[in-house]
Amino acid sequence: MKDKLAHLPTEPGCYLMQDSKGDIIYVGKAKNLKNRVKSYFTGAHNEKTTRLVSEIRDFSYVLTNSERESLILEMNLIKQYLPKYNIRLVDDKMYPYIEITDEEHPKLQVIRQRDLKGKVFGPYPNVYAARETVNLLNRLYPLRKCETLPNKACLYYHIGQCLGPCIHKDVDYGDTVSDIEKFLKGDTKHVLKRLYEEMESASEQMIYEKAIEFRDMIMHIEQTTEKQIINLNDFKDRDAIGFAYNQDDIALQILMIRSGKMVDQHQVVYAYVDDPMESIMTYLSQFYEEKMPDELLFFDKFDSDLLTETFGKHAIIPQKGDKKKVVDMAVKNAEHDLEHYFMLYRHKEENKQKALDDLSDLIKKEIKKIDVFDNAQLFGTAPISALIVYHNHAFDKSSYRKYHLKSTTNDDYQAMKEVTYRRYQKMIMEEEKLPDLVLVDGGKGQIHAAEEVLKALELNIPIAGLKKNKRHQLESLIYLEEEILLIRQSELYKLLVKISDEVHRFAIDFHRKTRAKKAVSSPLDQIKGIGPARKKMLLNHFKSIDDLRNASVEELKSLGLNDEIIKRMKEVIL
């Protein structure tokens, strides 16, 4: 998480917090993603934020072109995922739309719930600016203003703000509606030019209140009609697909737009062989094998003929406009993913491999799978041994094993012999794949004990010891009677420290739980037929084990115990 935070971009976008199950638990927006996301993991927070942070195990994000676009995308993502730490947006009441109603005599209005019957534009993050823009358009364009048509011409008709459908039978709204649509799609130059001229004229005449009014109109128009490519107003389902690649990896980014709104993303980075474009087409063919949206938007590095052959009429390579901008956004995210992946993951994988290569050079054998043992006991109490497995550059937690030691209580060498025998005798019997190396937490004594058992089992597995200093810090590797000092800055040292810490953590956790169980154990636990409920009942009825030992058969039977259980109990506690 720390490394991932360090490589966050400083651009605007949305971030999605995930819990241990991979579920989205919070969606947020940011003008600067790096600063905003890092703020969750520094400083003090209120109770709700503290709970949120405690559940975060990973996060993803989508870059946008502006903070306003991140506002719209945030709303779409919240409705898509319904994260438990967000306010649930069941409908579109957060941001309004502007609608040209689908009526014989249309009118312009601000709506909260999108009505698919009319021509709808938005949503708009600034509610006040949207309302002021509608007021301005109603002043500029002569659409119907009345809820119901009156019997005679109203004031709006006389001041030129209505075409008067109440007194004229044939009213053509075609050009008026077309001009309003252009305006709401961003073509505002003619209106803005007129307002700028009016503002300058009022200023020159020192009518400053009027100039301020025109200035505010200009500001509302710019805020309302700023181009947003997060939502497209044709209500179609489409995916915008971008990619980036280098000599090792391909990053694919698919931005998913449903009913005209961007609601999700699919991102993946994977290694490839041979031709990258062929690998990308193979991946996309599998991804869209079962279902495709109305349109698949690709950028111009794709082969148009191959796209048509693969995806038919669904494939489009937009050359300009909002669709092209959405594709450019997908490419921008893919390029960032590729760079981020290299810095965060591939570099780490290369370092892990270098550590294994260095270890292989020391052992004179290729190392891929490592078994690691650690023993624990406290003054002979609850002796246990723990095993972890490191395989394919990661800890294989499904292969971890816990051992209650039976042959000793406080002899570490005998403990090593017992656990080594139990582990590898079972692997031989079940024909499991043996490790390439065995590591023990200890020095030459523990190594010799394990070697003795492996020799008896006729196994030739190299064994090395993790030796620590007086401060319990790893300092050297013991192998073939030689102590190899480790360089702290080396990748091998970092790997062995992680392995040592993990096996120690696993062993201590197991030992604590074992000690806790023994602390509350009772002779009754050894008796077949006496479970937790009967144990509790007996301990409540008899004040001590002596009282239980001296109890008569009739008294025990009165408590619901049969002859067989009573017989076993007497054998154990007498």
N, C-alpha and C positions, 0 to 999 in steps of 0.2 A: 504494500500500500504506500509506503514511504517513497519508494522509487517511482511509483506511478504518479504520485502527487507532484514530484519534482519535474516531471516531463509534461505536465498539463500546459496547454496553450493559454496565452493571455488574451485570446479573442472572445467575442460574445458567443453564447450558445446555451444549450440545456444540458443538465446532468441528471443521471438516473442512478439512485442509490439502491444497492441490492443487499439482501440478507444472505445467510448461510445456505439457503435453498435456491438462491438465484432469483428470488421474487423481487420485483420492483417495490420498494417500500416508501420512496420519496422521489419526487421530480421537482427540480428547481431550475431557475433561469439565472443568467449572470452576464453582466457587461464584460467581466474579466473572469473566465472560468478558473484560472489558477488561483487567484486570490480568494474567490468565493468558496471553492471546494476545500482549500487548505484551512479556511477559517473554522470549519467544523471540527478539525482535529487539533486546534490550539485554543487556549484560554478557557474561561468558564462559560457555561450556557445555562439556560433555564431548564426546568425539569423535562419538558417534552423533547427538547433538542438533545439533552444528555441521553435520554432513552433511545432516540433515533441513532445517535452516534454509536451507542453500545451494540446495536444490531447490524451496523454496516460491515460487510465483509468484502465488498467490491463495488465498483461504479463504472459507468460508461457515460459517454457524452456525444452530442451532435453539435458541430460548429455551424453557426448561422452567419449571415452577412451583416446583421445589425441587431441591436438590442431589441428593437420592436419585433423583428422576426422571432426572436427567442421568446417574447411574450406570447405570441400566437402558438408557437410550437409547444410551449409549456402547457397551455390550456388543452391542446389536442392530446398530448401524452398523458395528462392527468385523467382525461375522460377515457382514454384507451386502457390504462392500467389500474385506475382507481387505487392508488397507493394509500396505505393505511395512515400515513403521517401527513397526507395532503387533505385540504378541504375537498370533499367530494363534489365535483361539478357534474351534476346529472344532466343539465341542459346547458344552453349557451347564455345563461344569464350574466356571466361575468363580463362579456364584451358584446356590444350591440352590432347590428347589421343595418345597412341602408337598402331599402327595397323600393323598386318601381313596380307598383301593383299591376297585376295582370287583369285589368278591367277594361271595359269599353272606353271609359274616361279615366286613365291612370293617374295616380298621385304618388308623390314622393314622401317616404316616411322612415323614421327610425324604428326598428323592431328588435325585440329581445330574443324571440324564438324564430329561427329561420323558417320561412314559408317557401316551400319549393315551387309554389304556383307562380310566384312573381320572379322578377329579375333581382337577384340579391348580390350585394357587394359587402365585403368585410370578411371576418369581424374587425372592429377597430378598437385598439387598446384605449384610446382617449375618448371616453363617452361624450364629454362636453364638446370636444372638437367635432365629433360626428354630428351632434345636434346643430351646432352652429353652421356646419357645412350644408346641412339640409335646409336650414333657414335661408342661407345665401342662395342656394340653387332655386328655392321657391321664389325668391325675389327676381332671379335672372331669367328663369324659364317659366312660361305660362302653362303649367300643369294645373289640374283641378285641385282646389284647396278645401272645398266643402266636403263634409262627410256624406251628406245627401244633397242632390241637386235642388236648388231653390226654384221658385216659379218665375223669378225675374233676375236680371243681371245684378250681381253683388259688387261690392267695392273693389274686389280683386280684378274684376273685368275692367272697371273704369280706370284703374291705375296701370293697366297693361300686364298684370301678373296672372291672368287666366284667359283662355280662348273662348270662354262663354258657352260651354256645351248646353247650358240651360236655355239659351235663346237661339243657338245655331245648331241645326240638325247634323250637318256634315262637318265635323272637326277632325283635321288630320294632325295626329301627334307624332308622326314618323320622324321628322327632322328633330323635333324637340327631344324625344326619347333617345335618339341616336347621339345627340350632342351631350346629354346627361351621362349616357353610358361611357362615352369617350372620356369625359371628365373624371368619372369614378374609377376608370381603369388607369388614370394617370396622365391623360392628355389635357393638362390644365393651362397650357401656355397662353391661350387667347384670353381666358378669364383673368389669369394672373397679370397679364400685360395691362388689361383694362383697369384692374384694381391698383396696380402700381402707379398708373397715370393719375387716377383719382386721388391717391394718397399724396403724390407730389404736388398736385394742384391745390389740394386743401392746405398742405403745409406752406406753399408759397403765399396763399391768401391768409396765412396765420390762423386758419380754422383748425387748431391743433386737436380738439376733441374729435373732429371728423377724420383727421389724418390717423389718429390712434385707432379709430373704429376700422378704417380700411386696413391698417397694419395687422390688427387682430384677425380680420377676415383672411388675410394672406396666410397668417400663421396657422389658422385652423385648417385651411385647405391643404397646406403642406403636410400637416400632421395626419390628416385623414386620408389623403391620396398617396402617401408614400408607398412606393411599390413593395408589396409583400409577396414573396414567392412561396411562403409556407403554405398558403391556401390559394388554390386556383378556383375560380368561380364557375366552373363548368360541371362540377359534381361527379367527375369520372374517377374510376380506380386506375391508378398507374404507378409504376415503379421507375425511379430514376437510378441508373446504374453507372457507377464510376469505378475506376481501378487505377492502381499504380503498382509498379514492380521494379525490382532490381535484379541482380544476378542470382539471388537466392530465393526471394519470397515474392508473393503476390498479395496485395491488399485489395479486397473487394468491398464496396460500400453500396448498399441498396437502400434508398430512401423510399418509404412506402406511403403513397398518397391514396386515401380512400374517401370517396365522395367529395373529392376536391380538397381534402385536408390532409396534411402530412401528419401521420399518427404513429409511425414506427420506423425502425431501421433494422437492417441485418448487416453485420460487419464480420469479416473473417480475414485472417492472415494465414497463409499456408505456404509451405515450400513446394517448388515445382521442378520438373525435369524437362529438358528440351524446350519446345516453343511455348512462351508464356500465353500468347493469344489462344493457342489450341487448348491449353489447360483451363483458361478462363471460360471458353465456350463449353467445355466439357462440364465444368462446375455448374454453369448457368442452365445447361440442358437438363441436368439432374434436379436442380433447384425448382425449375418450372415444369417438371415432368407431369405433375398431376393437375396443376391449375395455374392460369396466368390472368393478370388483371387486364383491363381494356387496352392499356398501352404499356409498352416497355420502352423507356427512353434511354438511348445509348449516346455516348459521345463519339466524336468523329474518328477515333482511332480504331473503331470496330469496322470490319468489312461489311458493307451494306448488303452485298449479295449473300454472304454467309448468314447474316442475321435473318434475311427474308426466308432463306431456305430452312433455317432452324425454327424461327418463331412466327413466320408468316406475316400477316397484316398487323400483328400486335407490335412489331418492331418499328421504331421510329428513331431517326437521328435528327433532332431539331437543330436548326442553324441559327435561330435567333428567338427572341421573346422570352417569356417566363419559363417555358419548358427547357430551353437551353440553360437558363440560369439555375434551374433545379439540378440539371445534370452537372453543371459546373460546381455546384455545392457538393454533390456526391463525390466528384473527383477530388475536391479540396479535402473532404473528410478522409478519403482513401489515401491520399498523399500523406496526410498527418498520421494516419494509422500505421502506414509503412515505416515512417521515420520513428514513430513512437515504439513500434514493435522491435525495431533493430536496436534502439537504445536500451529498451527495458528487458526484452526477452532473449533475442538472438545473442546479444552480447553476453548475457548471463549463461545461456546454454554453451557458448564457446568457452567461457571460463570454467564451467562445470566439467566439460570434456577435457580441458587442459589439466584440471586437477586429477581426473581419472588417468589421463595419459602419464602424468608425473608419477602417480602411484603405481601404475603398470610398469614403468621403467625401474622403480625401486624393487618391485616384487619379481621382475623378469617374467611377467605373465600378463595377458590382457585381462583387465578387471572390469566387469560389468555389474556383477551381483555380489554384495557384501553382507555377511551375517555379523551382527555386533551383539556381544553379551555384556551384562552388568549384574553383579550380585548385590544383595542388600540384606542386612540383619542388624538388630540393635540388642547387644549383649545376649545374643542367642535367641532373641524373640522374633518370631515370624520370619524365618529365613526364606528368601525367595531369590529367583533369578529371572531376568527379563531379556528378551531377544527382540531386536528390531532388524529390519531388512532394508538395505539401500539398493535400488535397482532402477536402471534406465533414468539416471539423473534425478531420482526422487525417492522419498521414503515410501515404501510399499506397506501401508498401515494394515492392509488386509492379511499380511503375512506375519505381523507381530505376534509374539507368543509370551505367555506368563507361566512360570513354573514354581510350584510350592516344593521346596527341597525336603527330601525325606531322609537322606543319609547323614546329614550333619546339621548342627545349629550355628556353629561359629567358626568353622574351618573353611576359609575362602578357597583353598586349593581343592579340597574335597567337593565343595560346591561346584567348582568349575568342571571337575570330572563328571559329576552327576548330570549336570545340565547338558554338557557336550555329548555324553552318551545317549541321553534321552532324545536329544534333537536329531542326531545323525543316524542312530539305529532305526528311528521311525522313518526318516527320509529314505533309507536303504530299503526298508520293508515296503514302503509305498511307491518306490521308484520315482521319487521327486528329483527335480534338477538341483544339483548341489551348488553351493556358492563358489565363486572364484577366489574368495578370500574370507578368512574369519578374523575379526577384530575383537579383542577382549579389553575391558577396562582394567588395566593393571600392568604389572611388569613381567619379569622372566619367570617367576614362580607360577603365575596363572597360565602363561604360555606353555610351560613344560607340562602342566597338568592336562591341558587340553590336547597337546601333542601326543601324550601317552594314550589317551582314549582314541584319537583318530588313527594312531598306528595300530592299536588293537582291532579297530574296525576295518583296517586295510584301506584307509582313505588317504589320499595325497592332496590335502588342501592346505595351502600356506596359512600360517597363523602369525599375526602381529599384535603387539600390545600398545595401548594408548597410555603413555606415562605422563603423570601430572606432577607439578611442583608442589611446594609446601602450601601455596595459596590455592591449591586445587585448580590450577590452570594448566591446560595441555601444553607440553613443551617439547616432547619427542615421541618418536615411533620406535618401538623395539622390534627388530626383525633379524632372525638368524644370529642371535646372541649379540647383535650390534645395536647401539643406541644412536638413532639418526635424529639430530637436532632439526627442528622445523623452523623455517623462516616465517615470521609472523605475517609478512606482507604477501606471502605466496598464496596461490589459489589452492594448493594442496592443504596448507595449514587451515585456511578458511573452511574447506570441506570437512576435514577431520574434526574441527571444533564443532561444526554443526552436528556431525554424527555423534560425537561425545556428549554434547548437550542433550540431544534427543534421547539417547539410550538412558542417560542419567535421569531425565525427566520421567520417562516411562517406568523405570525401575522404582524411583522414589514414590511415584503416584500409586503403583501397585503395592508397595510395601506399606504405605500409610493406610490404605484400605484394608490390607490383611491384618495389620495391628489393631485397627479399629474393630474389626470383626471378632478378633480374639479377646479383646477387652470386654466384650459383652457376651462371650460364649458361656455355655452351661453344659454340665454332663448330660442334660436332657436332650441336647442337640444330637447326641450319638444314638439315640433310641429311635428305631424305626417305628413309625406310627404316631409319633408325637411331633406335630408341626407347630407353627407359631401360635395358633389359637390355643391348643392344649397346653403348650408350655406356659403361656401367659396365665391360663386358668390355674395351673398347679402352683405357680409362683405366688399368685394372689391368695390361694387357699392355705398354703403352708408357709410359715414364717422363715424357715431355713431348710437346707438340704437334710439336716439331721431329723427335722420333723417329718419330712417326706420319707426318709429312710425307715423311720419307726412306725409309719402309718400301716394300718391293718389292710388286708385284702378287701374286706367289706367296705372300708372307708373309700378306698381307691375305686371300687366298683360303683359306689354311689356317685362318683364324679364322672361316670360314663366311660371308664376304661375297661376293656375286656381282659380275659385271662392271659392272652398272649402278650399284650402290651405290658401288663403288670409284671409278668415273668421277665421280659427283657429289661424293664426298668430296675427290678430288684438286682439283676445280674450286673448292671452298670454302676449303680450307686451304693451297693453294699460294700 
